[in-house]
């Protein structure tokens, strides 16, 4: 996994549409890994944790971008 700062910098440079697509892709990957783990076929269980963190970071950046676009009317 890349350093947190580099990953966050990449995320802030992406558009909202790209972030949503990226989040969907990671959620599908997380689901697949969870299913594999459920049948005891996943050797690298740390990948589950890594994906959850990446999804959370994407959600954070998405929220910030949406608030910026809407003028902070979401509060």
Buried (B, 14 or more C-beta within 10 A) or exposed (E): EEEEEEBBEEBEEBEEEEBEEBBEEBEEBBEEBEEBBEEEEBEEEEBBEBBEEBBEBBEEBBEEBEEEEEEEEEE
